[in-house]
Amino acid sequence: MRYALGVEYDGHGFLGWQRLSKAGEGGQESVQAALETALSKIANHPVATVCSGRTDAGVHAQCQVVHFDSDAPRSTRAWVLGTTTLLPPQVSVLWCQPVAEDFNARFAARARQYRYRILNRPVRPALHRQVLSWELRPLDADAMHRAAQALVGEQDFSAFRTVHCQAPHARRDLQRIDVRRDGDEVVVEVRANAFLHHMVRNIVGSLLEVGAGAQAESWIAELLAGRDRTLAGPTAPAAGLVFLGPLYPPQWQLPAAVTLA
């Protein structure tokens, strides 16, 4: 039987989502390895998972969706609560439900959503510093929002991909990007069919230069057209980034939070 899981995690201290051949220095492991170890104990057999979208080291997830197969006679309650009990405190299983055998957490998703939070004040954060980036230069969130609209649509995002990106091409359909100020925070929310490696963090790093007045609003469109990563802004820190989750067609009957309206 195939199951879908919703998983929440704090990426701090993990080497990212993807399972590695061995743990890193200091015994760090990936979120996937921790989840599969816990699921395997509940199932009493090895369990492999497929996720909706990989996250980098230090990046968090509000609702990562994965699927796995098991014929073990376990209730969805056991998969949720039993697995969570065996996971590190930074990881929780939010929900579990049986799905059709042809459901694939990665390929069935039609969109993915991220949020990036920037604390914009002269003093660095003491509270919530693991889920916030920090920029001391005053930022014009409205200018950042206007500049970001040049990115909307199906385009080549070579200017915003890391040199280590293994995707076969850089074309992605960026469906929406919004930048707003909320008190001392500047929040960037972006939705696309899929993302390149470091794409969101590279976009944010360039938008910060616009918000700080170091670059004109038109610079983002120029970067996009030029397709040269070396001319764009720096990669924004991982701490401010949260993978809000994927979105699936209603046919899969998943929870509303991960279903297209």
C-alpha positions as CSV (number, residue, x, y, z in Angstrom):
1,M,0.0,0.0,0.0
2,R,1.2,3.5,-0.8
3,Y,1.0,6.3,1.8
4,A,1.5,10.1,1.7
5,L,2.9,11.9,4.7
6,G,3.0,15.6,5.6
7,V,6.2,16.4,7.4
8,E,7.3,19.5,9.3
9,Y,10.9,20.1,10.2
10,D,13.4,22.6,11.5
11,G,16.3,22.3,9.1
12,H,18.9,23.6,11.6
13,G,21.4,20.9,12.3
14,F,20.5,18.7,9.4
15,L,22.5,18.3,6.2
16,G,19.4,19.0,4.1
17,W,16.6,16.7,3.0
18,Q,18.4,14.2,0.9
19,R,19.8,11.0,2.3
20,L,23.6,10.8,2.2
21,S,25.9,7.8,2.1
22,K,27.2,8.7,5.5
23,A,26.6,11.3,8.3
24,G,28.4,14.5,8.3
25,E,30.9,15.9,10.8
26,G,29.5,15.9,14.4
27,G,27.1,13.1,13.5
28,Q,24.8,15.3,11.5
29,E,22.3,13.5,9.2
30,S,19.7,14.3,6.6
31,V,16.0,14.7,7.3
32,Q,15.3,11.9,4.9
33,A,17.6,9.5,6.7
34,A,16.0,10.4,10.1
35,L,12.5,9.9,8.7
36,E,13.3,6.6,6.9
37,T,14.9,5.2,10.1
38,A,11.8,6.0,12.1
39,L,9.3,4.7,9.5
40,S,11.3,1.5,9.1
41,K,11.0,0.8,12.9
42,I,7.3,1.3,12.8
43,A,6.9,-0.9,9.6
44,N,9.4,-3.5,10.8
45,H,11.0,-3.5,7.4
46,P,13.2,-1.0,5.4
47,V,11.2,2.0,4.1
48,A,12.3,4.3,1.3
49,T,10.7,7.7,0.8
50,V,10.2,10.1,-2.2
51,C,9.8,13.8,-1.4
52,S,8.0,16.6,-3.2
53,G,11.1,18.8,-3.3
54,R,14.5,18.6,-1.7
55,T,15.6,21.3,0.7
56,D,19.2,22.4,1.5
57,A,21.0,22.3,4.8
58,G,19.5,24.8,7.2
59,V,16.2,25.2,5.2
60,H,13.0,24.4,7.0
61,A,9.7,22.9,5.9
62,Q,6.1,23.7,7.0
63,C,4.7,20.7,5.0
64,Q,7.1,18.6,3.0
65,V,5.1,15.8,1.3
66,V,6.5,12.3,0.9
67,H,5.3,9.0,-0.2
68,F,6.3,5.5,0.8
69,D,5.2,1.9,0.3
70,S,4.4,-0.6,3.1
71,D,2.1,-3.6,3.5
72,A,2.6,-3.5,7.3
73,P,-0.8,-3.5,9.1
74,R,-0.5,-0.1,10.7
75,S,-3.2,2.6,11.2
76,T,-2.6,6.1,9.9
77,R,-2.5,7.1,13.6
78,A,0.4,4.7,14.2
79,W,2.3,6.1,11.2
80,V,1.8,9.7,12.5
81,L,2.3,9.3,16.2
82,G,4.6,6.3,16.3
83,T,6.9,7.7,13.7
84,T,7.0,11.2,15.3
85,T,7.9,9.6,18.7
86,L,11.0,8.1,17.1
87,L,12.1,11.2,15.2
88,P,14.4,14.0,16.5
89,P,12.5,16.8,18.1
90,Q,13.1,19.0,15.0
91,V,10.9,16.7,12.9
92,S,7.2,15.8,13.1
93,V,4.8,13.9,10.9
94,L,1.7,16.0,10.6
95,W,-0.6,13.6,8.7
96,C,-0.8,10.4,6.9
97,Q,-3.2,9.0,4.4
98,P,-3.4,6.1,1.9
99,V,-3.1,7.1,-1.7
100,A,-3.4,5.5,-5.1
101,E,-0.4,3.3,-6.2
102,D,0.4,5.7,-9.0
103,F,0.7,8.7,-6.7
104,N,4.2,10.2,-6.7
105,A,5.0,13.0,-4.3
106,R,7.5,14.6,-6.7
107,F,5.9,14.2,-10.1
108,A,2.2,14.7,-9.1
109,A,2.9,18.1,-7.6
110,R,1.9,21.0,-9.9
111,A,3.5,23.8,-7.8
112,R,5.8,24.4,-4.8
113,Q,5.7,27.4,-2.4
114,Y,8.4,29.0,-0.3
115,R,8.5,31.9,2.2
116,Y,11.6,33.9,3.0
117,R,11.6,36.1,6.2
118,I,14.1,38.9,6.7
119,L,14.4,40.8,10.0
120,N,15.1,44.4,8.9
121,R,16.5,46.4,11.8
122,P,19.9,47.6,13.0
123,V,20.2,44.9,15.7
124,R,20.6,41.2,14.9
125,P,17.9,38.8,16.2
126,A,18.2,37.0,19.5
127,L,14.8,35.2,19.3
128,H,13.8,33.1,16.3
129,R,17.2,33.5,14.8
130,Q,17.1,30.0,13.3
131,V,14.1,30.9,11.1
132,L,15.0,34.5,10.2
133,S,17.6,36.1,8.0
134,W,18.9,39.6,9.0
135,E,19.5,42.7,7.0
136,L,20.5,45.9,8.8
137,R,20.2,48.2,5.8
138,P,16.7,49.8,5.5
139,L,14.8,47.9,2.8
140,D,12.1,49.3,0.5
141,A,9.8,46.3,0.3
142,D,7.6,48.0,-2.3
143,A,10.5,48.5,-4.6
144,M,11.5,44.8,-4.1
145,H,8.0,43.7,-5.0
146,R,7.9,45.8,-8.2
147,A,11.3,44.6,-9.3
148,A,10.3,40.9,-8.6
149,Q,7.4,41.0,-11.0
150,A,9.9,40.8,-13.9
151,L,10.4,37.2,-12.8
152,V,6.8,36.0,-13.2
153,G,6.2,33.6,-16.1
154,E,8.0,30.7,-17.8
155,Q,11.6,31.9,-18.2
156,D,15.2,30.9,-18.1
157,F,16.5,31.4,-14.5
158,S,20.2,30.7,-15.2
159,A,21.0,34.0,-13.4
160,F,19.6,32.5,-10.2
161,R,20.8,29.0,-10.1
162,T,23.9,27.7,-8.3
163,V,26.8,26.3,-10.4
164,H,26.2,23.0,-8.6
165,C,22.6,22.7,-9.9
166,Q,22.1,19.4,-11.6
167,A,18.8,20.2,-13.4
168,P,19.0,19.6,-17.1
169,H,17.7,23.1,-18.0
170,A,17.0,26.4,-16.2
171,R,13.4,27.0,-17.5
172,R,10.8,27.3,-14.7
173,D,7.3,28.7,-14.5
174,L,7.3,31.2,-11.7
175,Q,3.6,31.7,-11.0
176,R,3.7,34.4,-8.3
177,I,6.1,36.3,-6.2
178,D,5.1,38.8,-3.5
179,V,7.2,41.0,-1.2
180,R,5.7,42.8,1.7
181,R,6.7,44.5,5.0
182,D,5.2,43.2,8.2
183,G,6.6,45.4,11.0
184,D,10.3,44.8,11.3
185,E,10.2,41.9,8.8
186,V,10.3,41.8,5.0
187,V,8.6,38.7,3.7
188,V,9.1,37.2,0.3
189,E,6.6,34.5,-0.9
190,V,7.1,32.7,-4.2
191,R,5.3,30.0,-6.0
192,A,6.5,28.1,-9.1
193,N,6.0,24.8,-10.8
194,A,9.5,23.8,-9.6
195,F,12.7,25.4,-8.4
196,L,16.4,25.3,-9.3
197,H,19.1,24.7,-6.7
198,H,19.4,27.8,-4.5
199,M,16.9,29.6,-6.8
200,V,14.8,31.3,-4.1
201,R,17.8,32.3,-2.0
202,N,19.6,33.7,-5.1
203,I,16.5,35.7,-6.1
204,V,16.2,37.1,-2.5
205,G,19.9,38.0,-2.5
206,S,19.4,40.1,-5.6
207,L,16.2,41.7,-4.3
208,L,18.0,42.8,-1.2
209,E,20.3,44.9,-3.3
210,V,17.2,46.6,-4.9
211,G,15.6,47.0,-1.5
212,A,18.7,48.6,-0.1
213,G,18.9,51.1,-3.0
214,A,22.2,49.6,-4.3
215,Q,20.6,48.6,-7.6
216,A,17.7,50.0,-9.6
217,E,14.4,48.1,-9.8
218,S,15.1,47.3,-13.5
219,W,18.2,45.4,-12.5
220,I,16.3,42.2,-11.8
221,A,14.9,42.1,-15.3
222,E,18.4,42.7,-16.6
223,L,19.9,39.9,-14.6
224,L,17.1,37.5,-15.9
225,A,17.8,38.5,-19.5
226,G,21.6,38.2,-19.1
227,R,21.5,34.7,-17.6
228,D,24.8,35.2,-15.8
229,R,24.9,34.1,-12.2
230,T,28.1,35.9,-11.5
231,L,26.4,39.3,-12.0
232,A,23.5,38.7,-9.6
233,G,23.4,39.3,-5.9
234,P,24.8,36.9,-3.2
235,T,23.0,33.8,-2.0
236,A,20.8,34.7,0.9
237,P,21.3,32.7,4.1
238,A,19.4,29.4,4.5
239,A,17.9,30.3,7.9
240,G,15.2,32.6,6.5
241,L,13.8,30.0,4.1
242,V,10.8,27.8,4.7
243,F,9.4,25.3,2.2
244,L,5.7,25.9,2.7
245,G,4.9,22.8,0.7
246,P,3.7,21.5,-2.7
247,L,0.3,21.7,-4.3
248,Y,-1.5,18.8,-6.0
249,P,-4.6,18.4,-8.1
250,P,-7.8,17.7,-6.2
251,Q,-7.9,14.1,-7.7
252,W,-5.4,12.9,-5.1
253,Q,-7.7,14.0,-2.2
254,L,-4.9,15.2,0.0
255,P,-5.4,17.8,2.8
256,A,-6.5,21.2,1.7
257,A,-3.2,22.8,2.6
258,V,-1.5,20.9,-0.2
259,T,-4.3,20.9,-2.7
260,L,-4.8,23.4,-5.6
261,A,-7.9,25.5,-5.1
